[in-house]
């Protein structure tokens, strides 16, 4: 019994709490992102996401485990794509673009709200360890949301930015690119694995995050 107790006493409580908060923040980011895709599609007339139970704040309905790992380790990632049937949209290309934009837009808005929370804690909360952790969590939440939002705006299939870019192309080119969209994931994996996006993405995320901090503070 003593050995069991000694094991738990030897654990780094701060590190465990930090890891738990990071996992919580990642799940919140990904869940909000995917749910807003589904809500946008539903608002535009497509019930597919609703029928697939993707209009849910339950993270298990949305998680892609590889994307979750990338988010935890790199600060940007993805979840399972929300099913969308563009035939329900009055203007299919515009509907797909708006549905795609809803995800990253929700993350950037979420980041602003988290930074507003940081400011409220900074100005009004007592200087205690608990509120220090709250501030750190909100700051992390803002940072991860910016990372996820900016990453998904990259115009590379199957990321959200590609659907916005495709929407301005002629119909024949659009249909062809959408058909081959699934193969873009392999290119994306390769770029992530070899770190080809690190420099550009890091600068873009830092610029966006700093701009938001200056806006709020």
SERO-4910 file (N, C-alpha, C, O; in steps of 0.05 Angstrom, whole numbers):
BEGIN
 pado doro    nc1    nc2    nc3   cac1   cac2   cac3    cc1    cc2    cc3    oc1    oc2    oc3
  Unk    A     17    -24      0      0      0      0     17     25      0     11     45    -13
  Unk    A     39     24     15     58     46     17     70     52    -10     74     75    -18
  Unk    A     77     30    -25     89     34    -52     70     48    -71     78     64    -87
  Unk    A     44     40    -69     24     52    -86     21     82    -80     19     99    -98
  Unk    A     21     89    -54     19    117    -46     44    132    -54     41    155    -63
  Unk    A     67    120    -51     92    134    -58     93    139    -88    104    160    -97
  Unk    A     82    121   -104     81    125   -133     66    150   -140     75    167   -156
  Unk    A     42    153   -128     26    177   -134     38    202   -124     36    223   -136
  Unk    A     51    201   -101     64    224    -90     88    233   -107     95    257   -108
  Unk    A    100    214   -121    123    220   -138    115    233   -165    132    244   -179
  Unk    A     89    231   -172     81    243   -197     82    273   -196     78    286   -175
  Unk    A     89    285   -219     90    314   -221     61    324   -225     51    323   -248
  Unk    A     49    333   -204     21    342   -205     17    364   -225     -3    364   -240
  Unk    A     35    383   -225     32    406   -243     33    397   -272     18    407   -289
  Unk    A     51    378   -278     53    368   -306     28    353   -314     19    356   -337
  Unk    A     17    337   -296     -7    323   -302    -31    342   -306    -46    338   -325
  Unk    A    -33    363   -290    -54    382   -293    -51    397   -319    -71    402   -333
  Unk    A    -27    404   -326    -21    418   -351    -29    401   -375    -41    411   -394
  Unk    A    -23    375   -374    -30    357   -396    -60    354   -398    -71    353   -420
  Unk    A    -74    352   -375   -103    349   -375   -116    374   -386   -136    372   -402
  Unk    A   -106    398   -379   -117    423   -390   -113    425   -420   -130    434   -434
  Unk    A    -89    416   -429    -84    417   -458   -102    399   -473   -113    406   -494
  Unk    A   -106    375   -463   -125    356   -476   -153    368   -477   -167    366   -497
  Unk    A   -162    379   -455   -188    391   -453   -191    414   -474   -211    416   -488
  Unk    A   -170    431   -476   -171    453   -495   -172    443   -523   -187    454   -540
  Unk    A   -156    423   -529   -156    411   -557   -184    400   -564   -194    405   -586
  Unk    A   -196    385   -546   -222    374   -551   -243    395   -555   -260    393   -572
  Unk    A   -241    417   -540   -260    439   -543   -257    452   -571   -276    458   -585
  Unk    A   -231    457   -579   -226    469   -605   -237    453   -628   -251    463   -645
  Unk    A   -231    427   -628   -239    410   -650   -269    406   -650   -282    405   -672
  Unk    A   -282    404   -627   -310    399   -625   -326    424   -635   -345    421   -651
  Unk    A   -318    447   -627   -331    472   -636   -327    475   -666   -346    482   -680
  Unk    A   -304    470   -676   -298    472   -705   -317    454   -721   -330    464   -740
  Unk    A   -319    429   -714   -335    411   -730   -365    416   -726   -380    414   -746
  Unk    A   -373    422   -702   -401    427   -697   -410    451   -714   -433    452   -724
  Unk    A   -393    472   -716   -401    496   -731   -402    490   -761   -418    502   -776
  Unk    A   -385    472   -771   -388    463   -799   -416    452   -803   -430    459   -821
  Unk    A   -424    434   -785   -450    421   -787   -473    441   -785   -493    439   -799
  Unk    A   -471    460   -766   -492    480   -762   -494    497   -787   -517    504   -795
  Unk    A   -472    505   -799   -473    521   -823   -486    506   -846   -503    518   -859
  Unk    A   -479    481   -849   -492    465   -871   -522    462   -866   -538    464   -884
  Unk    A   -529    458   -840   -557    455   -833   -573    480   -839   -595    480   -849
  Unk    A   -560    503   -832   -573    529   -836   -577    535   -866   -595    549   -874
  Unk    A   -560    523   -883   -562    527   -912   -579    506   -925   -581    505   -950
  Unk    A   -591    488   -909   -610    469   -920   -602    440   -921   -617    424   -931
  Unk    A   -578    434   -912   -568    407   -913   -571    393   -886   -558    401   -867
  Unk    A   -588    372   -884   -593    358   -859   -573    335   -854   -576    321   -834
  Unk    A   -553    331   -872   -536    307   -870   -521    306   -844   -521    284   -831
  Unk    A   -509    328   -835   -494    327   -810   -513    322   -786   -505    307   -768
  Unk    A   -537    333   -787   -556    328   -765   -564    299   -764   -565    287   -743
  Unk    A   -569    287   -787   -576    259   -789   -554    241   -780   -558    219   -770
  Unk    A   -529    250   -783   -505    234   -775   -497    240   -746   -476    231   -736
  Unk    A   -514    255   -731   -509    262   -703   -483    278   -700   -469    275   -680
  Unk    A   -477    295   -719   -453    312   -717   -459    340   -707   -440    356   -704
  Unk    A   -484    347   -703   -490    372   -690   -489    368   -660   -509    372   -646
  Unk    A   -467    361   -650   -464    352   -622   -438    364   -610   -418    367   -624
  Unk    A   -439    370   -585   -416    379   -570   -401    356   -556   -384    361   -539
  Unk    A   -409    332   -563   -395    308   -553   -370    304   -570   -372    297   -594
  Unk    A   -346    307   -559   -321    304   -575   -318    278   -589   -306    276   -610
  Unk    A   -329    256   -577   -326    230   -589   -340    227   -616   -334    209   -632
  Unk    A   -359    245   -622   -372    245   -648   -355    257   -670   -361    255   -693
  Unk    A   -333    270   -662   -318    286   -682   -288    278   -684   -275    286   -703
  Unk    A   -278    263   -665   -249    261   -663   -237    243   -685   -246    220   -689
  Unk    A   -216    253   -698   -198    237   -714   -172    235   -697   -160    255   -690
  Unk    A   -164    211   -691   -143    207   -671   -116    217   -680   -100    227   -664
  Unk    A   -111    215   -706    -86    226   -717    -86    257   -716    -66    269   -708
  Unk    A   -108    268   -723   -111    297   -721   -110    307   -693    -99    329   -688
  Unk    A   -121    292   -674   -119    299   -646    -91    299   -636    -82    317   -622
  Unk    A    -75    278   -644    -47    276   -636    -31    300   -648    -14    311   -634
  Unk    A    -37    307   -673    -23    330   -685    -30    356   -670    -12    372   -666
  Unk    A    -55    358   -662    -63    382   -647    -49    384   -620    -40    405   -612
  Unk    A    -46    361   -607    -33    360   -580     -3    366   -583      8    380   -566
  Unk    A     10    356   -603     39    358   -606     48    383   -621     68    395   -615
  Unk    A     31    391   -641     40    413   -659     24    439   -655     33    460   -664
  Unk    A      1    437   -643    -16    461   -639    -35    466   -661    -50    485   -661
  Unk    A    -36    448   -682    -56    449   -703    -63    421   -711    -45    403   -711
  Unk    A    -88    416   -719    -96    389   -726   -123    390   -739   -132    410   -750
  Unk    A   -138    368   -738   -164    366   -751   -180    344   -737   -170    328   -721
  Unk    A   -206    343   -744   -224    322   -734   -236    308   -758   -230    314   -781
  Unk    A   -254    289   -753   -268    276   -775   -284    296   -791   -299    312   -779
  Unk    A   -282    295   -817   -298    315   -833   -328    311   -829   -338    288   -827
  Unk    A   -342    333   -826   -371    332   -824   -383    324   -851   -375    336   -871
  Unk    A   -401    305   -853   -413    298   -879   -430    321   -889   -447    331   -875
  Unk    A   -426    328   -914   -441    350   -927   -450    340   -954   -434    329   -969
  Unk    A   -475    345   -960   -486    339   -987   -494    365  -1000   -514    377   -995
  Unk    A   -476    374  -1018   -479    400  -1031   -504    402  -1049   -511    424  -1057
  Unk    A   -517    379  -1055   -541    380  -1071   -564    394  -1057   -583    403  -1069
  Unk    A   -562    396  -1030   -583    410  -1015   -581    440  -1017   -600    454  -1011
  Unk    A   -557    450  -1024   -553    479  -1025   -565    491  -1050   -564    480  -1072
  Unk    A   -577    515  -1047   -587    529  -1070   -565    536  -1089   -568    534  -1114
  Unk    A   -543    545  -1078   -518    550  -1094   -497    532  -1083   -484    539  -1063
  Unk    A   -492    509  -1095   -474    488  -1083   -446    498  -1077   -436    493  -1055
  Unk    A   -434    512  -1096   -406    521  -1091   -405    541  -1068   -388    539  -1051
  Unk    A   -423    560  -1068   -424    580  -1047   -431    567  -1020   -419    574   -999
  Unk    A   -449    548  -1021   -457    534   -996   -433    519   -984   -429    519   -960
  Unk    A   -417    505  -1002   -394    491   -992   -373    510   -981   -361    505   -960
  Unk    A   -369    533   -994   -350    553   -984   -358    564   -957   -341    566   -939
  Unk    A   -384    570   -953   -393    581   -928   -392    560   -906   -384    566   -883
  Unk    A   -399    535   -913   -397    514   -893   -368    510   -884   -362    505   -861
  Unk    A   -349    511   -904   -321    507   -898   -311    530   -880   -296    525   -861
  Unk    A   -319    555   -886   -309    578   -871   -319    578   -842   -306    589   -824
  Unk    A   -342    565   -838   -354    566   -811   -336    553   -790   -335    562   -767
  Unk    A   -320    533   -797   -302    520   -778   -280    538   -768   -279    544   -744
  Unk    A   -262    548   -786   -241    565   -777   -251    592   -765   -239    602   -747
  Unk    A   -273    602   -776   -285    627   -765   -293    623   -736   -289    640   -719
  Unk    A   -305    599   -730   -313    594   -703   -289    592   -684   -290    601   -661
  Unk    A   -266    581   -694   -242    579   -678   -231    607   -672   -222    612   -649
  Unk    A   -230    624   -692   -219    651   -687   -237    667   -668   -227    683   -652
  Unk    A   -263    664   -671   -282    677   -652   -278    666   -624   -278    680   -604
  Unk    A   -275    639   -622   -270    626   -596   -245    637   -583   -243    641   -559
  Unk    A   -224    641   -600   -199    652   -590   -202    680   -578   -191    686   -557
  Unk    A   -218    696   -592   -223    723   -581   -238    722   -554   -232    737   -536
  Unk    A   -258    704   -552   -272    701   -527   -254    691   -505   -256    701   -482
  Unk    A   -236    673   -511   -217    663   -491   -198    685   -482   -192    687   -458
  Unk    A   -190    703   -500   -172    725   -493   -188    746   -476   -176    758   -458
  Unk    A   -213    749   -482   -229    767   -465   -231    755   -437   -231    770   -418
  Unk    A   -233    729   -435   -233    716   -409   -207    720   -395   -206    725   -371
  Unk    A   -184    719   -410   -158    725   -398   -157    753   -387   -147    757   -365
  Unk    A   -168    772   -402   -167    800   -393   -184    803   -367   -176    817   -349
  Unk    A   -207    790   -367   -224    792   -343   -210    780   -318   -211    791   -297
  Unk    A   -197    757   -322   -182    745   -300   -159    763   -291   -155    767   -267
  Unk    A   -145    775   -310   -122    792   -304   -131    817   -289   -117    826   -270
  Unk    A   -154    828   -296   -163    853   -284   -178    849   -257   -175    865   -239
  Unk    A   -193    827   -255   -211    825   -233   -207    801   -214   -217    802   -192
  Unk    A   -193    781   -223   -191    757   -206   -169    761   -185   -149    774   -190
  Unk    A   -172    748   -162   -151    750   -142   -126    735   -151   -127    717   -167
  Unk    A   -104    743   -140    -78    731   -148    -73    706   -132    -59    705   -112
  Unk    A    -86    684   -142    -83    658   -129    -75    637   -150    -76    642   -174
  Unk    A    -66    614   -140    -57    593   -158    -80    584   -176    -75    578   -200
  Unk    A   -104    581   -165   -126    572   -181   -132    590   -205   -135    581   -227
  Unk    A   -133    616   -199   -138    635   -221   -115    636   -240   -118    643   -264
  Unk    A    -91    631   -231    -68    629   -248    -71    607   -269    -65    610   -292
  Unk    A    -81    584   -259    -87    561   -277   -109    568   -297   -108    560   -320
  Unk    A   -130    582   -287   -152    590   -305   -141    608   -327   -148    605   -351
  Unk    A   -124    628   -320   -112    645   -340    -96    629   -360    -98    634   -384
  Unk    A    -80    611   -351    -63    595   -368    -80    578   -387    -74    575   -411
  Unk    A   -102    567   -377   -120    551   -394   -133    567   -416   -134    559   -439
  Unk    A   -142    591   -408   -155    609   -428   -135    618   -449   -141    620   -473
  Unk    A   -111    623   -440    -90    631   -459    -83    609   -478    -80    613   -502
  Unk    A    -81    584   -468    -76    561   -484    -99    556   -504    -95    550   -527
  Unk    A   -124    559   -494   -147    556   -510   -147    575   -534   -154    568   -556
  Unk    A   -140    600   -528   -138    620   -550   -117    613   -570   -121    614   -594
  Unk    A    -93    604   -560    -71    598   -578    -78    574   -596    -73    575   -620
  Unk    A    -90    553   -584    -97    529   -600   -119    535   -620   -118    525   -643
  Unk    A   -138    552   -613   -159    559   -631   -148    575   -655   -156    570   -678
  Unk    A   -129    593   -650   -117    608   -672   -101    588   -690   -103    590   -714
  Unk    A    -86    570   -678    -72    550   -693    -90    534   -711    -84    529   -734
  Unk    A   -112    524   -700   -130    507   -715   -144    523   -737   -147    514   -759
  Unk    A   -152    548   -730   -166    565   -750   -148    572   -773   -156    569   -796
  Unk    A   -124    581   -768   -105    588   -789    -97    564   -806    -96    566   -830
  Unk    A    -91    542   -792    -84    517   -807   -105    509   -827    -99    502   -849
  Unk    A   -130    510   -818   -151    501   -836   -158    521   -858   -173    514   -877
  Unk    A   -147    545   -857   -151    564   -878   -131    561   -901   -133    574   -922
  Unk    A   -111    543   -897    -92    538   -919   -107    526   -943   -122    507   -940
  Unk    A   -103    538   -966   -118    528   -990   -107    503  -1002   -100    501  -1025
  Unk    A   -105    482   -985    -95    456   -994   -116    435   -986   -123    432   -963
  Unk    A   -124    420  -1006   -144    399  -1002   -134    378   -982   -110    371   -984
  Unk    A   -150    369   -963   -179    374   -959   -185    396   -938   -207    396   -927
  Unk    A   -166    414   -932   -171    434   -912   -193    454   -922   -199    456   -945
  Unk    A   -204    468   -903   -226    486   -909   -220    507   -929   -236    515   -946
  Unk    A   -195    517   -928   -187    538   -947   -189    529   -976   -194    546   -993
  Unk    A   -185    504   -981   -186    494  -1008   -215    496  -1019   -218    502  -1043
  Unk    A   -235    491  -1003   -262    493  -1012   -270    521  -1019   -286    526  -1037
  Unk    A   -259    540  -1004   -263    568  -1010   -250    575  -1037   -262    589  -1054
  Unk    A   -225    566  -1041   -211    571  -1066   -225    558  -1089   -229    570  -1110
  Unk    A   -234    533  -1086   -247    518  -1107   -273    532  -1116   -280    530  -1140
  Unk    A   -286    546  -1098   -312    557  -1104   -311    579  -1125   -331    586  -1137
  Unk    A   -287    590  -1130   -285    611  -1150   -277    600  -1177   -273    615  -1197
  Unk    A   -273    574  -1179   -264    561  -1204   -288    554  -1221   -311    552  -1211
  Unk    A   -284    551  -1247   -306    541  -1264   -317    514  -1255   -302    499  -1242
  Unk    A   -342    509  -1262   -355    484  -1252   -340    459  -1258   -337    441  -1241
  Unk    A   -330    457  -1283   -316    432  -1291   -291    427  -1274   -286    405  -1265
  Unk    A   -275    449  -1270   -251    446  -1253   -258    440  -1224   -245    425  -1211
  Unk    A   -280    453  -1215   -289    449  -1187   -296    420  -1182   -287    408  -1163
  Unk    A   -312    409  -1200   -321    381  -1196   -297    361  -1197   -296    342  -1182
  Unk    A   -278    367  -1215   -255    350  -1217   -238    351  -1191   -229    330  -1181
  Unk    A   -233    375  -1181   -217    378  -1157   -231    366  -1133   -218    354  -1116
  Unk    A   -258    369  -1131   -272    357  -1109   -271    327  -1110   -270    314  -1089
  Unk    A   -271    316  -1134   -269    287  -1137   -243    276  -1126   -242    255  -1114
  Unk    A   -221    291  -1132   -195    282  -1124   -187    292  -1096   -164    289  -1088
  Unk    A   -206    305  -1082   -200    317  -1056   -188    297  -1036   -170    304  -1021
  Unk    A   -198    273  -1037   -189    253  -1017   -159    247  -1018   -147    240   -998
  Unk    A   -147    251  -1042   -119    245  -1045   -102    268  -1034    -78    264  -1029
  Unk    A   -113    291  -1030    -99    313  -1019    -89    308   -990    -69    319   -981
  Unk    A   -103    290   -976    -95    284   -949    -67    271   -948    -53    277   -929
  Unk    A    -60    255   -968    -34    243   -968    -12    265   -971      9    263   -958
  Unk    A    -17    284   -988      2    306   -991      4    322   -965     25    330   -956
  Unk    A    -19    326   -952    -20    341   -927     -3    326   -905     13    339   -891
  Unk    A     -7    300   -903      8    284   -884     38    287   -889     54    290   -871
  Unk    A     45    286   -915     74    287   -922     85    315   -914    108    316   -904
  Unk    A     71    336   -920     80    363   -913     83    366   -883    103    378   -874
  Unk    A     64    355   -868     66    357   -839     90    340   -829    105    349   -812
  Unk    A     93    316   -839    114    298   -830    142    310   -835    159    308   -818
  Unk    A    145    322   -858    171    334   -865    175    363   -855    195    375   -860
  Unk    A    155    373   -841    157    400   -830    156    422   -851    166    444   -845
  Unk    A    145    417   -874    145    437   -896    128    461   -889    132    483   -900
  Unk    A    108    457   -872     90    479   -865     98    495   -840     87    516   -834
  Unk    A    118    484   -826    124    495   -799    131    525   -800    119    540   -784
  Unk    A    149    533   -817    158    561   -817    135    580   -824    130    599   -809
  Unk    A    122    575   -846    100    592   -855     77    592   -834     67    614   -827
  Unk    A     70    568   -825     47    566   -807     53    579   -780     36    593   -769
  Unk    A     77    575   -770     85    587   -745     83    617   -746     74    630   -727
  Unk    A     93    629   -768     92    658   -770     63    668   -773     56    689   -761
  Unk    A     47    654   -788     19    663   -792      4    661   -766    -12    679   -759
  Unk    A      8    639   -751     -6    636   -725      3    657   -705    -14    669   -692
  Unk    A     29    662   -704     40    682   -685     29    710   -692     21    725   -674
  Unk    A     28    716   -718     18    742   -726    -11    746   -719    -19    767   -709
  Unk    A    -27    725   -724    -56    727   -717    -60    729   -687    -76    745   -677
  Unk    A    -46    712   -672    -49    712   -643    -41    739   -631    -54    750   -614
  Unk    A    -18    749   -640     -9    775   -630    -28    798   -637    -32    816   -620
  Unk    A    -39    797   -660    -59    817   -668    -83    816   -649    -94    837   -642
  Unk    A    -92    792   -643   -115    789   -625   -108    799   -597   -124    812   -584
  Unk    A    -84    793   -587    -76    802   -561    -76    832   -560    -86    844   -541
  Unk    A    -64    845   -580    -64    874   -581    -92    886   -582    -97    907   -570
  Unk    A   -110    872   -596   -137    882   -598   -151    881   -571   -166    899   -563
  Unk    A   -147    859   -556   -161    855   -531   -148    870   -508   -161    881   -491
  Unk    A   -121    870   -507   -107    882   -485    -98    910   -491    -85    923   -475
***
